[in-house]
Amino acid sequence: MSYLEYNVKFVPTGLRKVLYINWVLVILLTSVAGLGFLMLYSVAGGSMDPWAGAQMKRFALGMSLMFIIAMVPIWFWRNMAVLAFGASLILLLLVDLVGVTGMGAQRWIDLGFMRLQPSELTKITLVMVLAAYYDWLDVSKVSRPLWVLLPLAMILVPTAMVLRQPDLGTSILLVAGGGAMMFLAGVNLFYFIAVIAAGVGLVTAVLVSKGTEWQILKDYQYRRIDTFLDPASDPLGAGYHITQSKITLGSGGWTGKGFMQGTQSRLSFLPEKHTDFIFTTLAEEFGFLGAASLLAMYLLIIIFCVVTALQNRDRFSSLLTLGIATTFFLFFAVNMSMVMGLAPVVGVPLPMVSYGGSAMLVLLVGFGLVQSAHVHKARQK
């Protein structure tokens, strides 16, 4: 028992919760976000407008939400899981009815002061409802076919709604995150082997359907696949993004060209330099060492989440924490793979660094749940 835990009984309840917050995790999140502010300032040519200033305000709001959520007992969030998931489905339906269209996709709801992307919120509420489901379900029933169908429906319904927008990147993250939750809950490996086999069949069907009447994906999504397989086939067209991304990544070398000295981004050769491809700007200005430092901070965040999950005696809290950590991992793993040409370009932002309100707020809400699970876990008296 630590000195703090031994003497914490003399501290008022409210302050005790503040002391129990994982402050190392808070520092890591703030450091990553701070690096994001620097990069947004750089790509704007040394200006807080239009991206860095707005991102700072969103981060301040997100951190406030994180601390508020952390102070609320974890049992409350377990009881709210189904309601939160249902609300996210309603928001996805509203996107289909009154959503705002941008860059060829209908993904946002205009709230006046910001555009909310409900699919981002669904990533967290899906983890919540699956954690609550497996906390409620007896361990002996986890792999029985009847009890596997309900979580599958929970995953596939929002995935289908997001695919209609269309948003392939978020759909992939929903399926991967939901599947990870089922794996963590102890579902038999046979089901995952069956899903992988079905996935291979689906990929085959997607490729075969190209150019037919029953074509599964949109034309621009097929162009992304073609570009992934052979970017040099159209370097000034569909392959332009990934070609410029690789040039930018390589030009930084070991130590980079220096802050605000990146020629690819400053001369606007790099597309979407403040959102999906901001990692390449970081690599150009700070080099391999800067990129590796960001990756190290990401991995430390994952490690702290895993450690606190393993220490927690509550099944819901452990599954929730591991689910949030997995979602966070998928964010940066997919984004980095995408900009390095290891995966198709699917429009996944770099967490806490890319410009965007919905993704940052939702991630900080998710880490608020992680903090709530950590603050309210059973401790030795």
ABEGO torsion letter per residue (X at the ends): XBAAAAAAAABBAAAAAAAABBAAAAAAAAAAAAAAAAAAAAAAGGBAOAAAAAAAAAAAAAAAAAAAAAABBAAAAAAAAAAAAAAAAAAAAAAAAABBBBGGBBABBBAGABBBBAAAAAAAAAAAAAAAAAAABBAAAAABAAAAAAAAAAAAAAAAAAAAOBBAAAAAAAAAAAAAAAAAAGBBAAAAAAAAAAAAAAAAAAAAABGBAABABBAAAAAAAAAAABAAABAABAAAAAAAAAAAAAAAEAAEAEBGABAAAAAGABBGAABAAAAAAAAAAAEAAAAAAAAAAAAAAAAAAAAAAAABABAAAAAAAAAAAAAAAAAAAAAAAAAAGABBBAGBBBBGABBEAAAAAAAAAAAAAAAAAAAABBBBX
